[in-house]
Amino acid sequence: MATYMVFTRESTQDQAELDTYMRKVGATFKGHPVKTLAAYGPQQVLEGDAPEGVVIVEFPSTAEARAWYDSPAYQEVVQHRFKGARYRAVLVEGVR
C-alpha cells in the first residue's frame, strides 16, 4: 500500500545548514522507489498556522519509506536539516 512522508518546515534556524541539506538530500533517494508529489509549492492555509513549506513524497510501502529514512545516506544528510530548521515529519499509509 502506498505510504506518504509529509514534511512541514515550521521555522528556519540556520539557513546555511538548510542549504547544505537541500543540496545533498536528492542523492539519498538513489536506489529507492520514491515519487515527489509536492515540494515547497504555493499553499492555501485553511486551518492553523502556515508552515514555511511542505514536501510530500510517496513510497510503495511503509517498509520502503523506512528503508530510505533509516538509510545511512539519509541519516548523514538529515543532521543538516535538524540543525537548519524545525520540521515536522509524518509517515502516513494510504487507503486501499
DSSP file (Angstrom, degrees, kcal/mol; ACC not computed):
  #  RESIDUE AA STRUCTURE BP1 BP2  ACC     N-H-->O    O-->H-N    N-H-->O    O-->H-N    TCO  KAPPA ALPHA  PHI   PSI    X-CA   Y-CA   Z-CA
    1    1 A M              0   0    0      0, 0.0    61,-0.2     0, 0.0    95,-0.1   0.000 360.0 360.0 360.0 136.9    0.0    0.0    0.0
    2    2 A A        -     0   0    0     93,-0.2    92,-3.4    59,-0.1     2,-0.4  -0.248 360.0-160.8 -57.8 142.3    1.3    3.4   -0.9
    3    3 A T  E     -AB  59  93A   0     56,-2.7    56,-3.0    90,-0.3     2,-0.4  -0.983   1.8-151.3-128.9 140.1    2.8    5.3    2.0
    4    4 A Y  E     -AB  58  92A   0     88,-3.4    88,-3.1    -2,-0.4     2,-0.5  -0.905   4.8-155.1-116.6 138.2    3.4    9.1    2.2
    5    5 A M  E     -AB  57  91A   0     52,-2.6    52,-2.3    -2,-0.4     2,-0.5  -0.966  15.1-165.3-110.4 123.5    6.0   11.0    4.0
    6    6 A V  E     -AB  56  90A   0     84,-3.1    84,-2.5    -2,-0.5     2,-0.5  -0.944   4.2-171.3-115.0 121.6    4.9   14.6    4.8
    7    7 A F  E     -AB  55  89A   0     48,-3.0    48,-2.5    -2,-0.5     2,-0.5  -0.948   1.1-172.9-111.9 128.0    7.5   17.1    5.9
    8    8 A T  E     -AB  54  88A   0     80,-2.8    80,-2.2    -2,-0.5     2,-0.7  -0.985  16.9-144.0-120.7 125.3    6.4   20.6    7.1
    9    9 A R  E     -AB  53  87A   0     44,-2.6    43,-2.9    -2,-0.5    44,-1.0  -0.779  18.5-179.8 -88.2 116.6    9.0   23.2    7.8
   10   10 A E  E     -     0   0A   0     76,-2.8     2,-0.3    -2,-0.7    77,-0.2   0.896  63.7 -12.8 -84.6 -44.4    7.9   25.2   10.8
   11   11 A S  E     - B   0  86A   0     75,-1.4    75,-3.2    40,-0.1     2,-0.4  -0.964  61.6-120.7-161.1 143.3   10.8   27.7   11.1
   12   12 A T  E     + B   0  85A   0     -2,-0.3    73,-0.3    73,-0.2     3,-0.1  -0.700  27.2 171.3 -86.2 134.1   14.3   28.1    9.7
   13   13 A Q  S    S+     0   0    0     71,-3.2     2,-0.3    -2,-0.4    72,-0.2   0.734  74.6  14.1-108.9 -38.7   17.1   28.3   12.3
   14   14 A D     >  -     0   0    0     70,-2.3     4,-2.1     1,-0.1     3,-0.3  -0.849  59.7-166.1-146.5 101.4   20.3   28.2   10.2
   15   15 A Q  H  > S+     0   0    0     -2,-0.3     4,-2.7     1,-0.2     5,-0.2   0.842  88.9  57.0 -61.7 -36.1   19.9   28.9    6.5
   16   16 A A  H  > S+     0   0    0      2,-0.2     4,-1.9     1,-0.2    -1,-0.2   0.915 109.3  45.8 -63.0 -42.4   23.5   27.6    5.7
   17   17 A E  H  > S+     0   0    0     -3,-0.3     4,-2.2     2,-0.2    -1,-0.2   0.904 113.3  50.0 -65.8 -40.8   22.7   24.2    7.3
   18   18 A L  H  X S+     0   0    0     -4,-2.1     4,-2.6     1,-0.2    -2,-0.2   0.891 108.4  52.7 -65.4 -39.0   19.4   24.1    5.5
   19   19 A D  H  X S+     0   0    0     -4,-2.7     4,-2.1     2,-0.2    -1,-0.2   0.895 108.1  51.4 -62.1 -40.2   21.1   24.9    2.2
   20   20 A T  H  X S+     0   0    0     -4,-1.9     4,-1.6     2,-0.2    -2,-0.2   0.925 110.5  48.8 -62.5 -44.6   23.5   22.0    2.8
   21   21 A Y  H  X S+     0   0    0     -4,-2.2     4,-2.5     1,-0.2     3,-0.3   0.942 111.1  49.5 -58.9 -48.7   20.6   19.6    3.4
   22   22 A M  H  X S+     0   0    0     -4,-2.6     4,-0.5     1,-0.2    -1,-0.2   0.858 110.7  50.5 -61.7 -35.8   18.8   20.8    0.3
   23   23 A R  H  < S+     0   0    0     -4,-2.1    -1,-0.2    -5,-0.2     4,-0.2   0.835 120.7  33.5 -69.3 -33.0   21.9   20.3   -1.8
   24   24 A K  H >X S+     0   0    0     -4,-1.6     3,-0.7    -3,-0.3     4,-0.6   0.680  96.4  79.4-101.0 -20.1   22.5   16.8   -0.6
   25   25 A V  H >X S+     0   0    0     -4,-2.5     3,-1.4     1,-0.2     4,-0.5   0.855  83.7  64.1 -64.3 -36.3   19.1   15.2    0.0
   26   26 A G  H >< S+     0   0    0     -4,-0.5     3,-1.3     1,-0.3     4,-0.3   0.863  97.1  56.5 -56.2 -39.0   18.4   14.4   -3.6
   27   27 A A  H X4 S+     0   0    0     -3,-0.7     3,-1.1     1,-0.3    -1,-0.3   0.755  95.1  67.2 -65.8 -23.4   21.3   11.9   -3.8
   28   28 A T  H << S+     0   0    0     -3,-1.4    -1,-0.3    -4,-0.6    46,-0.2   0.694  90.8  63.4 -72.4 -16.5   19.8   10.0   -0.9
   29   29 A F  T X< S+     0   0    0     -3,-1.3     3,-2.5    -4,-0.5    -1,-0.2   0.648  73.4 119.1 -79.8 -14.5   16.8    8.9   -3.0
   30   30 A K  T <  S+     0   0    0     -3,-1.1    -3,-0.0    -4,-0.3    -4,-0.0  -0.290  83.0  13.6 -57.2 129.0   19.0    7.0   -5.4
   31   31 A G  T 3  S+     0   0    0      1,-0.3    -1,-0.3     3,-0.1    -2,-0.1   0.441 106.1 106.6  84.8   0.9   18.0    3.3   -5.4
   32   32 A H  S <  S-     0   0    0     -3,-2.5     2,-1.6     2,-0.1    -1,-0.3  -0.927  75.6-123.6-114.1 137.8   14.8    4.0   -3.5
   33   33 A P        +     0   0    0      0, 0.0     2,-0.4     0, 0.0    -3,-0.1  -0.586  56.0 148.7 -80.4  87.6   11.4    3.9   -5.2
   34   34 A V        -     0   0    0     -2,-1.6     2,-0.4    -5,-0.2    25,-0.2  -0.926  32.9-164.2-126.2 145.9   10.2    7.4   -4.4
   35   35 A K  E     -C   58   0A   0     23,-2.2    23,-3.1    -2,-0.4     2,-0.6  -0.992  18.2-138.3-129.9 123.3    7.9    9.8   -6.1
   36   36 A T  E     +C   57   0A   0     -2,-0.4    21,-0.2    21,-0.2     3,-0.1  -0.715  24.3 173.9 -82.2 123.1    7.9   13.5   -5.1
   37   37 A L  E     +     0   0A   0     19,-2.8     2,-0.3    -2,-0.6    20,-0.2   0.754  67.4   4.8 -99.6 -31.9    4.3   14.8   -5.1
   38   38 A A  E     +C   56   0A   0     18,-1.7    18,-2.3     3,-0.0    -1,-0.4  -0.983  56.6 179.8-153.4 143.5    4.8   18.3   -3.7
   39   39 A A  E    S-C   55   0A   0     -2,-0.3    16,-0.2    16,-0.2    -3,-0.0  -0.729  72.4 -41.2-151.8  96.7    7.8   20.3   -2.8
   40   40 A Y  S    S+     0   0    0     14,-3.0    15,-0.1    -2,-0.2     3,-0.1   0.788  87.7 154.9  57.8  33.7    7.5   23.9   -1.4
   41   41 A G        -     0   0    0     13,-0.4    13,-0.2     1,-0.2    -1,-0.1  -0.222  54.7 -61.2 -79.7 177.1    4.8   24.8   -3.8
   42   42 A P        -     0   0    0      0, 0.0     2,-0.3     0, 0.0    -1,-0.2  -0.278  58.6-151.8 -58.9 144.5    2.2   27.6   -3.2
   43   43 A Q        -     0   0    0     -3,-0.1     2,-0.4     2,-0.0     7,-0.0  -0.878  19.9-160.4-120.6 151.5   -0.1   26.9   -0.2
   44   44 A Q        -     0   0    0     -2,-0.3     2,-0.5     0, 0.0     0, 0.0  -0.912  22.4-149.2-125.4 103.1   -3.6   27.9    0.8
   45   45 A V        +     0   0    0     -2,-0.4     3,-0.1     1,-0.2     5,-0.1  -0.607  22.4 172.8 -78.3 121.6   -3.8   27.5    4.6
   46   46 A L        +     0   0    0     -2,-0.5     2,-0.3     1,-0.3    -1,-0.2   0.731  67.0  12.1 -99.3 -28.9   -7.3   26.6    5.6
   47   47 A E  S    S+     0   0    0      2,-0.1    -1,-0.3     0, 0.0     0, 0.0  -0.995 107.7   2.3-148.7 147.0   -6.7   25.9    9.3
   48   48 A G  S    S-     0   0    0     -2,-0.3     2,-0.2    -3,-0.1    -3,-0.0  -0.096  98.7 -27.6  76.1-173.3   -4.0   26.6   11.8
   49   49 A D        -     0   0    0      1,-0.1    -2,-0.1    -3,-0.0    -3,-0.1  -0.494  66.6-111.2 -78.8 146.0   -0.7   28.3   11.3
   50   50 A A        -     0   0    0     -2,-0.2     2,-0.1    -5,-0.1    -1,-0.1  -0.611  27.4-138.6 -77.2 130.0    1.0   28.4    8.0
   51   51 A P        -     0   0    0      0, 0.0   -41,-0.2     0, 0.0     3,-0.1  -0.461  20.7-117.8 -77.2 162.2    4.2   26.3    7.7
   52   52 A E  S    S-     0   0    0    -43,-2.9     2,-0.3     1,-0.2   -42,-0.2   0.816  89.2 -16.4 -67.7 -29.7    7.2   27.8    5.8
   53   53 A G  E     -A    9   0A   0    -44,-1.0   -44,-2.6     2,-0.0     2,-0.4  -0.980  57.2-141.7-170.5 160.5    7.0   24.9    3.4
   54   54 A V  E     -A    8   0A   0     -2,-0.3   -14,-3.0   -46,-0.2   -13,-0.4  -0.995   9.7-173.0-135.1 137.4    5.6   21.4    2.7
   55   55 A V  E     -AC   7  39A   0    -48,-2.5   -48,-3.0    -2,-0.4     2,-0.4  -0.998   3.6-172.4-127.6 134.1    7.1   18.4    1.0
   56   56 A I  E     -AC   6  38A   0    -18,-2.3   -19,-2.8    -2,-0.4   -18,-1.7  -0.991   5.9-180.0-127.6 123.5    5.1   15.2    0.2
   57   57 A V  E     -AC   5  36A   0    -52,-2.3   -52,-2.6    -2,-0.4     2,-0.4  -0.937  15.4-142.9-122.7 148.3    6.8   12.1   -1.1
   58   58 A E  E     -AC   4  35A   0    -23,-3.1   -23,-2.2    -2,-0.4   -54,-0.2  -0.902  14.7-177.1-114.2 136.5    5.3    8.7   -2.0
   59   59 A F  E     -A    3   0A   0    -56,-3.0   -56,-2.7    -2,-0.4   -25,-0.1  -0.897  36.9-118.2-122.9 156.4    6.8    5.3   -1.5
   60   60 A P  S    S-     0   0    0      0, 0.0     2,-0.3     0, 0.0   -26,-0.1   0.763  92.9  -0.7 -65.9 -23.8    5.2    1.9   -2.5
   61   61 A S  S  > S-     0   0    0    -58,-0.1     4,-2.0   -59,-0.1   -58,-0.2  -0.975  72.0-104.7-157.8 165.5    5.1    0.8    1.2
   62   62 A T  H  > S+     0   0    0     -2,-0.3     4,-2.8     1,-0.2     5,-0.2   0.890 120.0  56.5 -62.7 -39.4    5.9    1.7    4.7
   63   63 A A  H  > S+     0   0    0      1,-0.2     4,-2.2     2,-0.2    -1,-0.2   0.906 107.8  47.4 -60.5 -41.9    8.9   -0.6    4.6
   64   64 A E  H  > S+     0   0    0      2,-0.2     4,-1.7     1,-0.2    -1,-0.2   0.887 111.7  50.8 -67.0 -38.7   10.3    1.2    1.6
   65   65 A A  H  X S+     0   0    0     -4,-2.0     4,-2.7     1,-0.2    -2,-0.2   0.929 113.1  45.0 -64.0 -44.9    9.7    4.6    3.2
   66   66 A R  H  X S+     0   0    0     -4,-2.8     4,-3.0     1,-0.2    -2,-0.2   0.855 106.9  59.9 -68.0 -33.9   11.5    3.5    6.4
   67   67 A A  H  < S+     0   0    0     -4,-2.2     4,-0.4    -5,-0.2    -1,-0.2   0.905 112.2  39.9 -60.8 -39.9   14.3    1.9    4.3
   68   68 A W  H >< S+     0   0    0     -4,-1.7     3,-1.1     2,-0.2     6,-0.4   0.962 117.9  46.3 -70.8 -51.9   15.0    5.4    2.8
   69   69 A Y  H 3< S+     0   0    0     -4,-2.7    -2,-0.2     1,-0.3    -3,-0.2   0.883 118.2  42.1 -60.5 -40.2   14.5    7.4    6.0
   70   70 A D  T 3< S+     0   0    0     -4,-3.0    -1,-0.3    -5,-0.2    -2,-0.2   0.489  88.8 119.9 -85.5  -3.8   16.7    5.0    8.1
   71   71 A S  S <> S-     0   0    0     -3,-1.1     4,-2.7    -4,-0.4     5,-0.2  -0.266  73.2-122.7 -63.3 147.5   19.4    4.6    5.5
   72   72 A P  H  > S+     0   0    0      0, 0.0     4,-1.7     0, 0.0     5,-0.2   0.874 111.6  56.8 -56.5 -37.4   22.9    5.6    6.4
   73   73 A A  H  > S+     0   0    0      1,-0.2     4,-1.6     2,-0.2     5,-0.1   0.938 112.7  38.7 -62.0 -47.0   22.9    8.1    3.4
   74   74 A Y  H  > S+     0   0    0     -6,-0.4     4,-3.3     1,-0.2     5,-0.2   0.904 112.0  57.0 -72.0 -39.2   19.8    9.9    4.6
   75   75 A Q  H  X S+     0   0    0     -4,-2.7     4,-0.5     1,-0.2    -1,-0.2   0.817 107.6  49.8 -62.9 -29.1   20.7    9.8    8.3
   76   76 A E  H  < S+     0   0    0     -4,-1.7     3,-0.4    -5,-0.2     4,-0.3   0.919 116.4  40.6 -71.3 -43.8   24.0   11.5    7.5
   77   77 A V  H >X S+     0   0    0     -4,-1.6     3,-1.9     1,-0.2     4,-0.7   0.866 103.7  66.3 -73.6 -37.2   22.3   14.3    5.5
   78   78 A V  H 3X S+     0   0    0     -4,-3.3     4,-2.5     1,-0.3    -1,-0.2   0.730  84.6  74.3 -61.9 -21.2   19.3   14.8    7.8
   79   79 A Q  H 3X S+     0   0    0     -4,-0.5     4,-1.6    -3,-0.4    -1,-0.3   0.836  93.7  53.6 -60.0 -31.4   21.6   16.1   10.5
   80   80 A H  H <> S+     0   0    0     -3,-1.9     4,-1.8    -4,-0.3    -1,-0.2   0.866 107.6  50.2 -70.0 -36.3   21.9   19.3    8.5
   81   81 A R  H  X S+     0   0    0     -4,-0.7     4,-2.2     2,-0.2    -2,-0.2   0.919 107.8  53.3 -66.4 -42.5   18.1   19.6    8.4
   82   82 A F  H  < S+     0   0    0     -4,-2.5    -1,-0.2     1,-0.2    -2,-0.2   0.878 115.6  40.1 -59.8 -37.5   17.9   19.1   12.2
   83   83 A K  H  < S+     0   0    0     -4,-1.6    -1,-0.2    -5,-0.2    -2,-0.2   0.772 117.3  50.4 -79.4 -26.8   20.4   22.0   12.6
   84   84 A G  H  < S-     0   0    0     -4,-1.8   -71,-3.2   -67,-0.2   -70,-2.3   0.763 117.7  -7.0 -87.6 -27.2   18.9   24.1    9.9
   85   85 A A  E  <  -B   12   0A   0     -4,-2.2     2,-0.6   -73,-0.3   -73,-0.2  -0.993  63.4-102.1-162.8 162.0   15.2   24.2   10.7
   86   86 A R  E     +B   11   0A   0    -75,-3.2   -76,-2.8    -2,-0.3   -75,-1.4  -0.868  49.4 173.6 -92.1 122.1   12.3   22.9   12.9
   87   87 A Y  E     -B    9   0A   0     -2,-0.6     2,-0.4   -78,-0.3   -78,-0.2  -0.844  30.3-143.6-123.3 159.9   10.3   20.4   10.9
   88   88 A R  E     -B    8   0A   0    -80,-2.2   -80,-2.8    -2,-0.3     2,-0.4  -0.999  20.2-168.7-118.2 130.5    7.5   18.0   11.5
   89   89 A A  E     -B    7   0A   0     -2,-0.4     2,-0.4   -82,-0.2   -82,-0.2  -0.985   6.1-179.1-123.8 127.9    7.8   14.7    9.6
   90   90 A V  E     -B    6   0A   0    -84,-2.5   -84,-3.1    -2,-0.4     2,-0.5  -0.986  17.4-153.2-130.8 135.1    4.9   12.3    9.4
   91   91 A L  E     +B    5   0A   0     -2,-0.4     2,-0.4   -86,-0.2   -86,-0.2  -0.934  22.9 177.4-104.8 124.4    4.6    8.9    7.8
   92   92 A V  E     -B    4   0A   0    -88,-3.1   -88,-3.4    -2,-0.5     2,-0.2  -0.994  24.1-132.4-135.1 132.7    1.1    8.0    6.7
   93   93 A E  E     -B    3   0A   0     -2,-0.4   -90,-0.3   -90,-0.2   -91,-0.1  -0.571  25.9-124.8 -80.3 143.2   -0.3    5.0    4.9
   94   94 A G        -     0   0    0    -92,-3.4     2,-0.3    -2,-0.2    -1,-0.1  -0.173  28.7 -99.1 -74.8 176.0   -2.6    5.5    2.0
   95   95 A V              0   0    0      1,-0.1   -93,-0.2   -94,-0.0    -1,-0.1  -0.650 360.0 360.0 -96.3 156.3   -6.1    3.9    1.8
   96   96 A R              0   0    0     -2,-0.3    -1,-0.1   -95,-0.1    -2,-0.0   0.471 360.0 360.0 -76.6 360.0   -6.8    0.8   -0.2
